[in-house]
Amino acid sequence: MSVVREFTKGLYKQNPVFKQALGLCPTLAVSNSVESALGMGVAVTFVLLCSNSIISLIHKIVPAKIRIPIYIVVIATFVTIVDLSMAGFLPALHKTLGIFVPLIVVNCIILGRAEAFAGKNGIGLSIVDGLGMGIGFTIALLLLGTLREFMGNGSFMGIPVMNPGFEPVLIMILPPGAFLTIGFVLGFFNWLENKRAK
Amino acid sequence: MDKKYFVSSSPHIYAQDSIPKIMYTVILTLVPAAIGSIYFFGLRALWIIAIAAVSAVATEALLQIMMKRPVTVYDGSAILTGILLAYNVAPSVPLWLPAVGSFFAIAVGKMVFGGLGHNPMNPALLGRAFLLASWPTHMTIFSAAVPKGGTVSGIDAITTATPLNVLKAAQEVLRHPQNFSPAQKMEASEAIGQLYDSLRELFIGRIGGCIGETSTLLLLIGAAFLMYKRYIGWKIPFTYVGTVALLSWIFGGADGLFSGNPIFHVLSGGLILGAFYMATDMVTTPITFAGRVYFGVGCGVITVVIRQFGGYPEGVSYSILLMNLLTPLLDRWTRPRVFGGKKTG
């Protein structure tokens, strides 16, 4: 039962973006379209899965004092793999995401899971945890990306969904739109939580 | 009961002013500018003002009902926000634009922070910034804004742009002479000369621009009444306009330092509207003497930097928004010393 719980906690209850407010930099930066949100979500999920499993394997032999640099090296290895494969196979997406692919190294969700979970648990649970958190992050990015692309461009995945007379709210796909959207989405989830608590 | 004595706690002396009284007085002083805009730009200006005001009031009422708070739309603050927002858009905008702008101004600029008195930034200016970022084409095309009474000094360009647009384009030519032909340079300096000759039109308001910003004369009539009633102070408007005049004189010319035309810069764009009606908002500006002076000077510096060196021809709205954010700090830095108390650092 614990496996199911470790998986589902990342989806909503401890969602990295909505509940823990972690990894906001890529969340704000690349959520201006569904496509780049999906690409970033999958990339982070992959890195999280790999780094969680390796770190859960090595955490017993890593000296506590230098664990952070070692975790970062592990994470950076997988980010490099993602970066180079994306540049090779999906050059368009790689260009859109730009600097934010290498910046996955310093994404605090990944280091946070390494510290809080993979460094204390076995490989099985760590994989489940990484997968759950990665999917939770992807869901958050997709939600923001869908809202912002719909309002700011009148489309979904690049396909126009509004009639041609619709004049998009350009600000929503610009940086201020990211802050506005995440503010309202976080407010909505807090409101939901308060309502449930009553 | 003997009614001659009232026993109450301090304060014992208080002003008779209330929020509705102040708000409706400010609205009243904006009426001359509204009449001017209807005269210059036609009945469409009235529609835009009405739609913006109605949308602002409806948004505030709706959100207050949703938030289960007392509905306070009768205090006039939402109407004022709507009117000021309408004064900040071009007369040619589609009619849904002021409605959306007012909704954003009230919802995000004011109600999100807790309503009147809690907003860190001027809601009307925030609404304008939102509209400018979202629909830049609607917000910066003044083509339908051909003012009644013809063009200014015979420049055709003036009807399709604001004086500041023309100035910016002409200065661009003069500052980078190597990129342009001699004919273009001649044209540019001629345009600037004609602009500087049109100060009377600028003062009356027969120029292209946003609905409520063009007529310096009508705005000043309203502002003078507000100053007489002491609803707005002199510190922010005067330091603001003074700073813009000084810095425009120093940096505003194309022939080196001290060749700018300060009067042109003061009269054009939204400076008078901004300095007297937006930068004096009671909620979002400092309360101390020194704080207000710093606020006005800061607004002036940012305005001139944007006008002279920035990408936009006009910088009044952004300068006030930026200084709004500094208001809490200014109030803290300039906290007056308590009489007899120690100097606080």
Boltz contact constraints between the chains, C-beta under 6 A:
constraints:
  - contact:
      token1: [A, 169]
      token2: [B, 134]
      max_distance: 6.0
  - contact:
      token1: [A, 170]
      token2: [B, 134]
      max_distance: 6.0
  - contact:
      token1: [A, 171]
      token2: [B, 133]
      max_distance: 6.0
  - contact:
      token1: [A, 171]
      token2: [B, 134]
      max_distance: 6.0
